[in-house]
């Protein structure tokens, strides 16, 4: 099989601020795998969690190094390809790009969309949330209005963990609630709270109809999660604390759910393992994204009938997304009937 690798830059319509900083653009990596006249596409987007910093430069360098090792395989040899990637300690985002491309190739080769190949039901797909980054109350109100005008969304994911403290978080949450009084809300602190702040905020957020809280404390502070779970009236989901299926059993008694991102998991293969492991452990599942384009979010959408919650909105905030794929219909990101991922330029 032949492997093509190239970078491209995408720019956000509105810069996104979370507890760890602000991003306005992203340089992502596009992988193309071709054999027998069939071409599969995959994407890697950079991200950073704790000591795990997967930069564009690192992803690109590793992909260029590992590509010659993979050319002797067929795209159908996913088990052997995964073994090579893991043995060579290829970062998860780079593995994701290859794995997504292999699945896209398979779907095109057999003539089916991936959701249909897996026997999934698109009518089970829940609405995706759209994200309100950390902002002033007036800025948050304007962002809600912008989203409503563009998508008619009724599920907002509100980023808290402001460096200005929990009073700023409260003011911003109230602004969102007042601007969209009937909307569903979730909160993602991206590890921006201490344990005491998380306990206090979870109790307060429950009074305003928030459905769940994601990653209240930073990666590396997982020993506090059992205390928070016991004291919080809201479900607790983890994101940065959960990369792969190996992480789930040790977290299972301490949380209510996990956020699966293809860049963390290493692609669709491991994402499916994570869904099954989480269900076996009695946990809920959500799918999320980083600065992913429509390519990676369409890949996640193929599995989304298996999720309780979805946060696949990053491509909706891009002004120059080069890809078209899953479409937003009544708030739901629905994969199409085209073969494989169903993504085109």
C-alpha positions in Angstrom: 0.0 0.0 0.0 1.1 3.6 -0.6 1.0 6.2 2.1 0.8 9.9 1.5 1.3 12.5 4.4 0.8 16.2 4.3 0.0 19.1 6.7 -2.6 21.7 6.3 -3.7 24.7 8.5 -7.2 25.5 9.7 -8.4 28.6 11.4 -11.1 29.0 14.0 -14.0 31.4 13.4 -13.9 32.2 17.1 -10.7 31.4 19.2 -11.4 28.9 21.9 -10.2 29.5 25.5 -10.1 26.7 28.1 -8.4 26.6 31.4 -5.0 25.8 29.8 -5.0 28.5 27.2 -6.4 29.8 23.9 -6.2 28.4 20.4 -7.1 30.2 17.1 -5.6 27.9 14.5 -4.2 24.3 14.2 -1.8 22.6 11.8 -3.2 19.1 11.2 -1.9 16.1 9.3 -3.8 14.4 6.4 -2.9 10.8 5.7 -3.9 9.1 2.5 -3.5 5.3 2.1 -4.0 3.8 -1.4 -4.1 0.3 -2.8 -5.9 -1.2 -5.8 -7.2 2.2 -6.8 -9.0 2.7 -3.5 -7.8 5.6 -1.3 -8.6 6.0 2.5 -8.2 9.2 4.4 -7.3 9.9 8.0 -6.4 12.9 10.1 -4.2 13.7 13.1 -4.7 16.9 15.1 -2.2 18.0 17.8 -3.0 18.2 21.5 -1.3 18.4 24.9 -2.2 16.8 28.2 0.3 17.0 31.1 3.6 15.5 29.9 1.9 14.1 26.8 2.5 16.8 24.2 1.7 15.7 20.6 2.8 18.5 18.4 2.3 18.7 14.7 6.1 18.4 14.2 6.2 15.2 16.3 3.2 13.7 14.6 4.6 14.4 11.1 8.1 13.2 11.9 6.9 9.9 13.4 4.5 9.3 10.5 7.3 9.8 8.0 9.5 7.4 9.9 7.0 4.7 10.3 5.4 4.8 6.8 8.2 2.8 5.1 7.6 0.0 7.7 3.9 -0.2 6.8 4.2 -0.2 3.0 4.6 -4.0 2.8 1.2 -4.5 4.3 -2.3 -4.4 2.8 -4.8 -1.9 4.4 -6.7 -5.0 5.5 -3.9 -6.0 7.8 -5.0 -3.8 10.6 -3.9 -6.1 13.4 -0.4 -6.3 12.2 -0.3 -2.6 11.4 -1.5 -1.7 14.9 1.2 -4.0 16.4 3.9 -2.2 14.5 2.6 1.2 15.6 2.4 0.2 19.2 5.8 -1.5 19.3 7.4 1.7 17.8 5.6 3.9 20.4 3.9 5.9 17.7 1.9 8.7 19.4 -1.9 8.2 19.6 -2.8 11.0 17.2 -0.5 9.6 14.5 -1.9 6.1 15.1 -5.4 7.7 14.8 -4.7 9.1 11.4 -3.5 5.8 10.0 -6.3 3.8 11.7 -9.0 6.1 10.4 -7.5 5.9 6.9 -7.5 2.1 7.0 -11.2 2.0 8.0 -12.1 4.5 5.3 -10.3 2.3 2.8 -12.1 -0.8 4.0 -15.5 0.8 3.7 -14.8 2.0 0.2 -13.4 -1.4 -0.7 -16.4 -3.4 0.4 -18.9 -0.7 -0.8 -20.5 0.4 2.5 -20.5 3.4 4.9 -18.7 2.5 8.1 -21.8 2.9 10.3 -23.6 0.4 8.0 -20.6 -2.0 7.9 -20.8 -2.1 11.7 -24.6 -2.6 11.7 -25.3 0.7 13.6 -28.5 2.7 13.6 -28.2 6.4 12.7 -31.5 7.2 14.4 -29.8 6.4 17.7 -27.4 9.4 17.3 -28.0 12.0 20.0 -27.6 15.8 19.4 -24.1 17.1 19.6 -23.3 19.9 22.0 -21.5 23.1 20.8 -18.8 24.7 22.9 -18.8 28.0 24.8 -15.1 28.8 25.6 -14.1 30.7 28.8 -15.2 34.3 28.3 -16.7 37.3 30.0 -20.5 37.0 30.7 -21.2 39.4 27.8 -18.8 37.4 25.5 -20.5 34.2 26.5 -23.9 35.6 25.7 -22.7 36.6 22.3 -21.2 33.2 21.6 -24.6 31.6 22.5 -26.3 33.9 20.1 -23.8 33.1 17.3 -24.2 29.4 17.8 -28.0 29.6 17.8 -28.0 31.6 14.6 -25.6 29.2 12.9 -26.8 25.8 14.2 -30.0 26.2 16.3 -28.2 24.1 18.8 -29.9 23.3 22.1 -27.1 21.6 23.9 -24.2 23.8 25.1 -20.9 22.6 26.6 -19.6 25.4 28.8 -15.9 25.6 29.5 -15.2 26.7 33.1 -12.1 26.6 35.2 -11.4 30.3 34.6 -8.0 31.6 35.9 -10.1 34.4 37.5 -11.7 31.8 39.9 -15.0 30.1 40.5 -16.9 33.4 40.8 -16.0 34.2 37.2 -17.2 30.7 36.3 -20.5 31.3 38.1 -21.1 34.6 36.3 -20.3 33.0 32.9 -22.6 30.0 33.5 -25.5 32.2 34.5 -25.0 34.3 31.4 -25.3 31.2 29.2 -28.3 29.9 31.2 -30.1 33.3 30.8 -29.3 33.5 27.1 -30.5 29.9 26.4 -33.0 29.2 29.3 -34.3 25.9 27.7 -31.0 24.5 26.5 -29.3 21.5 27.9 -26.0 22.4 29.5 -22.9 20.4 30.4 -19.7 21.8 32.0 -16.1 21.0 31.2 -13.5 22.4 33.6 -10.5 20.9 31.8 -8.9 20.2 35.1 -9.1 23.8 36.3 -10.5 23.2 39.8 -9.2 22.0 43.1 -11.1 19.2 44.9 -12.8 21.7 47.2 -13.8 24.0 44.2 -15.1 21.0 42.3 -17.3 19.8 45.2 -18.6 23.4 45.6 -19.2 23.9 41.9 -20.9 20.6 41.3 -23.4 21.3 44.0 -24.0 24.8 42.6 -24.2 23.7 39.0 -26.8 21.0 39.9 -29.2 23.9 40.9 -29.1 25.2 37.3 -29.9 22.0 35.5 -26.4 21.1 34.3 -26.4 17.5 33.2 -22.8 16.5 34.0 -19.4 17.8 34.7 -16.3 16.8 32.7 -12.7 16.6 34.0 -13.2 18.8 37.1 -9.6 18.2 38.2 -6.3 18.1 36.4 -4.8 14.9 34.9 -2.7 13.3 37.7 -5.2 14.0 40.5 -7.3 10.9 39.9 -7.0 9.8 43.5 -9.5 12.6 44.4 -12.2 11.3 42.1 -13.8 8.8 44.6 -14.2 11.7 47.0 -15.8 13.9 44.4 -18.1 11.2 43.1 -19.4 10.6 46.6 -20.0 14.3 47.3 -21.2 15.5 43.8 -24.9 15.5 42.9 -23.9 15.5 39.2 -22.4 12.7 37.1 -18.6 13.1 36.7 -17.0 12.3 33.3 -13.2 12.1 32.7 -11.4 13.2 29.5 -7.7 14.0 30.1 -7.6 11.2 32.6 -8.7 8.5 30.2 -6.7 7.8 27.0 -7.4 4.2 26.2 -9.3 1.1 27.3 -6.5 0.3 29.7 -7.4 3.3 31.8 -11.1 2.5 32.2 -11.1 -0.3 34.8 -9.1 1.6 37.3 -11.4 4.6 36.9 -14.7 2.7 36.8 -15.6 3.0 40.5 -14.6 6.7 40.6 -16.6 8.2 37.7 -19.8 8.0 35.8 -18.5 8.2 32.3 -15.6 8.7 29.9 -14.9 11.1 27.0 -13.5 9.2 24.0 -11.4 11.2 21.5 -9.9 9.6 18.4 -6.7 11.5 18.9 -6.3 10.1 22.4 -7.4 6.6 21.7 -5.4 6.1 18.5 -8.3 5.7 16.2 -11.6 3.9 15.6 -10.2 0.4 16.5 -9.3 1.5 20.1 -12.4 3.7 20.3 -14.6 0.7 19.8 -12.6 -1.2 22.5 -13.2 1.8 24.8 -16.9 1.8 24.2 -17.1 -2.0 25.0 -14.9 -1.7 28.1 -16.8 1.3 29.4 -20.2 -0.5 29.0 -18.8 -3.6 30.7 -17.8 -1.4 33.6 -21.2 0.2 33.8 -20.0 3.6 32.5 -21.6 6.1 30.1 -19.8 7.2 27.0 -19.3 10.4 25.1 -17.3 11.3 22.0 -15.3 14.5 21.9 -12.8 16.3 19.7 -9.8 18.6 19.6 -9.1 21.0 16.7 -10.4 18.3 14.4 -11.8 19.0 10.9 -14.9 17.4 9.4 -12.7 14.4 8.5 -12.0 13.2 12.0 -15.4 14.3 13.4 -17.1 12.3 10.6 -15.0 9.3 11.6 -16.2 9.7 15.2 -19.8 10.2 13.9 -19.6 6.7 12.4 -19.5 5.3 15.9 -21.8 7.8 17.5 -24.9 5.6 17.7 -23.0 4.0 20.6 -22.6 7.2 22.6 -24.8 8.7 25.3 -23.4 12.2 24.7 -21.6 13.9 21.8 -19.3 16.9 21.5 -18.3 16.9 17.9 -18.4 20.5 17.0 -14.8 21.6 16.4 -15.2 21.6 12.6 -18.3 23.9 12.9 -16.0 26.6 14.2 -13.6 26.5 11.3 -13.6 29.1 8.5 -11.5 27.0 6.1 -12.3 23.3 6.7 -11.1 21.5 3.5 -13.4 18.5 4.0 -17.1 17.8 3.8 -18.7 14.7 5.4 -21.3 14.2 8.2 -23.9 16.9 8.3 -25.8 18.7 11.1 -29.5 17.8 11.0 -31.8 18.9 13.9 -28.7 19.3 16.1 -27.4 15.8 15.2 -24.2 15.2 13.3 -25.3 12.4 10.9 -22.9 10.4 8.7 -24.0 10.1 5.1 -24.6 7.2 2.8 -21.3 7.5 0.9 -18.7 4.7 1.2 -16.2 4.5 4.0 -16.2 7.7 6.0 -18.2 9.5 3.3 -15.7 12.4 3.4 -14.9 14.5 0.3 -12.9 17.6 -0.4 
